[in-house]
Amino acid sequence: MSKKNNQDGFVYSTNKDFQFNTEDDTPMQSLPPQQQNLKIYLDRISGGKLVTRVSGHIGNMVDLENLGKTLKQKCGVGGSVKNLEILLQGDHRDKVLKLLTDMNYKAKKAGG
């Protein structure tokens, strides 16, 4: 039986005591909101639907997911957190900008 793992293309080891070297086991600390430099974009996804995308968050995924959850609730829309970005269904740039600045984040519209 093979020991498959997709970490850095590593597939198999004959050493029964093999352990992956993890560089950093401690989760990354998020910067305070005043030091975050978030950018708010308006994108079109397949099917021509509009999506508000918030990117530039520096920190751990838990804080990003909590921020995404808060924005989704305040805007009353669906969305997700993928690839270190928050995606909200529809055009909510103005509302998101106001919400983020009220939460002391440095945020601005980007992308025209």
Backbone as JSON, one array per atom type, in Angstrom:
{
  "sequence": "MSKKNNQDGFVYSTNKDFQFNTEDDTPMQSLPPQQQNLKIYLDRISGGKLVTRVSGHIGNMVDLENLGKTLKQKCGVGGSVKNLEILLQGDHRDKVLKLLTDMNYKAKKAGG",
  "N": [[0.85, -1.17, 0.0], [0.64, 2.15, -0.89], [2.01, 5.27, 0.34], [0.53, 7.97, -0.14], [0.77, 11.44, -0.67], [0.12, 14.83, -1.15], [1.91, 16.86, -0.67], [4.12, 19.18, -1.71], [4.66, 17.68, -4.0], [5.55, 15.25, -3.12], [5.46, 11.78, -3.01], [5.97, 9.11, -2.07], [7.48, 7.24, 0.57], [9.95, 5.08, 1.88], [10.73, 4.96, 4.44], [9.55, 4.21, 7.57], [9.27, 5.9, 9.72], [9.08, 8.44, 8.74], [8.64, 11.94, 8.7], [7.04, 14.92, 7.67], [8.79, 17.93, 7.18], [7.8, 20.67, 8.81], [7.78, 24.03, 8.41], [6.67, 26.08, 9.92], [4.71, 25.76, 12.55], [3.12, 27.31, 14.11], [0.23, 29.36, 13.91], [-0.13, 32.04, 11.58], [0.05, 35.38, 12.66], [-2.43, 37.86, 12.54], [-2.31, 41.12, 11.15], [-3.05, 44.22, 12.87], [-6.23, 45.91, 12.33], [-5.78, 48.6, 11.53], [-3.39, 48.5, 10.18], [-3.82, 46.91, 8.03], [-4.14, 46.76, 4.51], [-6.54, 46.87, 2.55], [-8.08, 46.06, -0.56], [-10.8, 46.75, -2.69], [-12.54, 45.21, -5.18], [-14.49, 45.02, -8.23], [-15.7, 42.36, -9.93], [-16.44, 40.24, -12.76], [-17.89, 37.12, -13.02], [-18.15, 33.8, -14.42], [-20.97, 33.52, -16.51], [-21.68, 36.1, -16.37], [-22.22, 37.35, -13.95], [-21.96, 39.7, -11.25], [-19.38, 40.23, -8.85], [-18.21, 41.22, -5.72], [-14.98, 41.69, -4.66], [-12.7, 41.34, -2.07], [-9.42, 41.92, -1.28], [-6.01, 41.49, -0.12], [-5.66, 41.03, 2.56], [-3.65, 40.44, 5.38], [-2.69, 37.85, 7.26], [-4.03, 35.26, 9.4], [-6.19, 32.53, 8.34], [-8.5, 32.18, 9.86], [-9.18, 34.69, 10.93], [-9.66, 36.02, 8.52], [-11.83, 34.56, 7.52], [-13.72, 35.15, 9.51], [-14.0, 37.91, 9.11], [-15.03, 37.86, 6.51], [-17.46, 36.54, 7.0], [-18.74, 38.44, 8.6], [-18.98, 40.61, 6.79], [-20.65, 39.44, 4.85], [-22.97, 39.05, 6.35], [-23.66, 41.7, 7.08], [-24.08, 42.86, 4.59], [-26.08, 41.29, 3.65], [-25.92, 39.17, 1.83], [-24.81, 36.31, -0.1], [-21.69, 34.51, -0.26], [-18.13, 33.79, -0.3], [-14.95, 32.66, 1.05], [-12.02, 32.45, -0.53], [-8.82, 31.54, -1.73], [-7.37, 33.44, -0.21], [-9.01, 35.67, -0.4], [-12.03, 37.58, -0.11], [-15.18, 36.93, -1.35], [-18.12, 38.4, -2.44], [-21.49, 38.15, -3.39], [-22.7, 40.09, -5.99], [-22.77, 43.73, -6.53], [-21.34, 45.45, -4.13], [-19.56, 47.39, -3.37], [-19.48, 50.06, -2.31], [-20.87, 49.83, 0.14], [-19.33, 47.87, 1.43], [-16.89, 49.2, 1.59], [-17.57, 51.29, 3.37], [-18.29, 49.76, 5.65], [-15.84, 48.46, 6.23], [-14.13, 50.65, 6.76], [-15.46, 51.67, 8.98], [-14.84, 49.67, 10.76], [-12.25, 50.22, 11.28], [-10.38, 49.43, 9.34], [-7.93, 49.94, 6.8], [-9.0, 50.69, 3.75], [-9.72, 50.68, 0.24], [-11.29, 51.44, -2.91], [-10.57, 49.65, -5.89], [-9.34, 49.01, -9.2], [-10.83, 50.44, -11.12]],
  "CA": [[0.0, 0.0, 0.0], [1.48, 3.33, -1.0], [1.74, 6.39, 1.23], [0.4, 9.12, -1.03], [0.57, 12.73, -0.04], [0.3, 15.85, -2.17], [2.71, 17.96, -0.15], [5.3, 19.48, -2.51], [4.9, 16.65, -4.99], [6.08, 14.06, -2.46], [4.5, 10.71, -3.23], [6.19, 7.85, -1.38], [8.68, 7.09, 1.37], [10.12, 3.74, 2.43], [11.03, 5.13, 5.86], [8.31, 4.14, 8.33], [9.23, 6.98, 10.7], [9.23, 9.71, 8.02], [7.76, 13.06, 9.05], [7.26, 16.11, 6.86], [9.34, 19.08, 7.89], [6.93, 21.83, 8.74], [8.58, 25.21, 8.73], [6.03, 26.95, 10.89], [3.5, 25.15, 13.06], [2.29, 28.33, 14.74], [-0.54, 30.09, 12.91], [0.31, 33.4, 11.3], [-0.7, 36.4, 13.37], [-2.99, 38.89, 11.68], [-1.99, 42.51, 11.46], [-4.21, 44.96, 13.35], [-7.0, 46.49, 11.22], [-5.21, 49.87, 11.08], [-2.24, 48.22, 9.34], [-4.25, 46.16, 6.85], [-4.34, 47.59, 3.32], [-7.46, 46.07, 1.77], [-8.56, 46.62, -1.82], [-12.13, 46.26, -3.03], [-12.68, 45.13, -6.63], [-15.72, 44.51, -8.81], [-15.34, 41.4, -10.97], [-17.48, 39.46, -13.4], [-17.56, 35.71, -13.07], [-18.83, 33.12, -15.53], [-22.4, 33.77, -16.5], [-21.88, 37.54, -16.36], [-22.65, 37.84, -12.64], [-21.02, 40.59, -10.58], [-18.87, 39.78, -7.56], [-17.35, 42.15, -5.0], [-13.83, 40.93, -4.17], [-11.85, 42.06, -1.11], [-8.14, 41.23, -1.21], [-4.93, 42.2, 0.55], [-5.63, 40.74, 4.01], [-2.43, 39.79, 5.83], [-2.95, 37.2, 8.54], [-4.47, 33.87, 9.35], [-7.46, 32.27, 7.66], [-9.62, 32.29, 10.79], [-9.57, 36.1, 10.96], [-10.21, 36.36, 7.21], [-13.17, 33.96, 7.44], [-14.61, 35.92, 10.38], [-14.28, 39.17, 8.42], [-15.93, 37.52, 5.41], [-18.78, 36.25, 7.57], [-19.32, 39.72, 9.03], [-19.36, 41.37, 5.6], [-21.8, 38.79, 4.23], [-24.15, 39.32, 7.17], [-24.01, 43.12, 7.02], [-24.59, 43.16, 3.24], [-27.24, 40.44, 3.41], [-25.7, 38.41, 0.59], [-23.97, 35.12, -0.01], [-20.32, 34.69, -0.7], [-17.19, 32.79, 0.18], [-13.56, 33.06, 1.24], [-11.19, 31.55, -1.32], [-7.53, 32.07, -2.19], [-7.06, 34.63, 0.6], [-9.88, 36.76, -0.82], [-13.43, 37.49, 0.26], [-16.04, 37.13, -2.5], [-19.51, 38.67, -2.1], [-22.32, 38.14, -4.59], [-23.29, 41.38, -6.33], [-21.96, 44.94, -6.42], [-21.49, 46.03, -2.8], [-18.3, 48.07, -3.08], [-19.67, 51.22, -1.43], [-21.26, 49.36, 1.46], [-18.17, 47.17, 2.0], [-15.91, 50.24, 1.93], [-18.04, 51.95, 4.6], [-18.19, 48.8, 6.75], [-14.43, 48.23, 6.58], [-13.58, 51.86, 7.4], [-16.06, 51.75, 10.31], [-14.14, 48.68, 11.59], [-10.88, 50.73, 11.37], [-9.5, 48.89, 8.31], [-7.55, 50.81, 5.7], [-9.55, 50.07, 2.56], [-10.04, 51.58, -0.86], [-11.74, 50.81, -4.14], [-9.49, 49.46, -6.86], [-9.72, 48.37, -10.45], [-11.65, 51.24, -12.01]],
  "C": [[0.89, 1.24, 0.0], [1.04, 4.41, -0.02], [1.69, 7.65, 0.37], [0.13, 10.37, -0.22], [0.87, 13.78, -1.09], [1.15, 17.02, -1.69], [3.99, 18.09, -0.95], [5.64, 18.38, -3.49], [5.46, 15.36, -4.42], [5.04, 12.96, -2.56], [4.72, 9.52, -2.3], [7.48, 7.88, -0.59], [8.75, 5.67, 1.91], [10.43, 3.79, 3.92], [9.72, 5.16, 6.64], [8.17, 5.29, 9.32], [9.33, 8.36, 10.04], [8.19, 10.72, 8.48], [8.06, 14.22, 8.12], [7.85, 17.2, 7.74], [8.4, 20.26, 7.72], [7.73, 23.03, 9.22], [7.98, 25.98, 9.91], [4.74, 26.31, 11.35], [2.58, 26.17, 13.72], [1.52, 29.09, 13.67], [-0.04, 31.53, 12.77], [-0.58, 34.4, 12.03], [-1.2, 37.45, 12.38], [-2.52, 40.26, 12.12], [-3.22, 43.19, 12.03], [-4.94, 45.63, 12.19], [-6.4, 47.79, 10.68], [-4.05, 49.65, 10.12], [-2.58, 47.4, 8.11], [-4.49, 47.15, 5.71], [-5.22, 46.81, 2.35], [-7.9, 46.81, 0.51], [-9.86, 45.94, -2.2], [-12.3, 46.35, -4.54], [-14.09, 44.71, -7.0], [-15.34, 43.63, -9.99], [-16.6, 40.79, -11.57], [-17.02, 38.02, -13.45], [-18.33, 35.08, -14.22], [-20.34, 33.29, -15.39], [-22.72, 35.25, -16.43], [-22.31, 38.11, -15.02], [-21.55, 38.68, -12.0], [-20.65, 40.04, -9.21], [-18.01, 40.9, -6.97], [-16.24, 41.33, -4.36], [-12.99, 41.82, -3.27], [-10.55, 41.27, -0.98], [-7.14, 42.09, -0.46], [-4.85, 41.94, 2.04], [-4.35, 39.99, 4.34], [-2.72, 39.19, 7.2], [-3.45, 35.8, 8.34], [-5.86, 33.74, 8.75], [-8.66, 32.43, 8.58], [-10.11, 33.74, 10.84], [-10.2, 36.52, 9.64], [-11.62, 35.79, 7.06], [-14.16, 34.7, 8.33], [-14.98, 37.26, 9.74], [-15.24, 38.93, 7.26], [-17.34, 37.25, 5.89], [-19.48, 37.53, 7.99], [-19.8, 40.53, 7.83], [-20.58, 40.77, 4.92], [-23.07, 39.08, 5.02], [-24.6, 40.76, 7.04], [-24.58, 43.51, 5.66], [-25.83, 42.34, 2.9], [-27.13, 39.63, 2.13], [-24.9, 37.16, 0.89], [-22.57, 35.44, -0.48], [-19.44, 33.6, -0.14], [-15.83, 33.43, 0.42], [-12.71, 32.02, 0.54], [-9.9, 32.27, -1.7], [-7.16, 33.38, -1.51], [-7.83, 35.86, 0.16], [-11.3, 36.5, -0.36], [-14.24, 37.8, -0.99], [-17.47, 37.31, -2.02], [-20.31, 38.74, -3.39], [-22.92, 39.52, -4.8], [-22.31, 42.53, -6.16], [-22.25, 45.62, -5.09], [-20.25, 46.81, -2.39], [-18.47, 49.22, -2.1], [-19.99, 50.8, 0.0], [-20.08, 48.68, 2.17], [-17.11, 48.19, 2.42], [-16.3, 50.94, 3.23], [-17.91, 51.02, 5.81], [-16.75, 48.61, 7.2], [-13.82, 49.46, 7.25], [-14.19, 52.07, 8.78], [-15.4, 50.77, 11.29], [-12.65, 49.0, 11.69], [-9.9, 50.06, 10.4], [-9.14, 50.0, 7.33], [-8.03, 50.13, 4.43], [-9.82, 51.11, 1.5], [-10.52, 50.76, -2.04], [-10.56, 50.71, -5.1], [-10.08, 48.87, -8.14], [-10.7, 49.14, -11.3], [-13.04, 51.27, -11.68]]
}
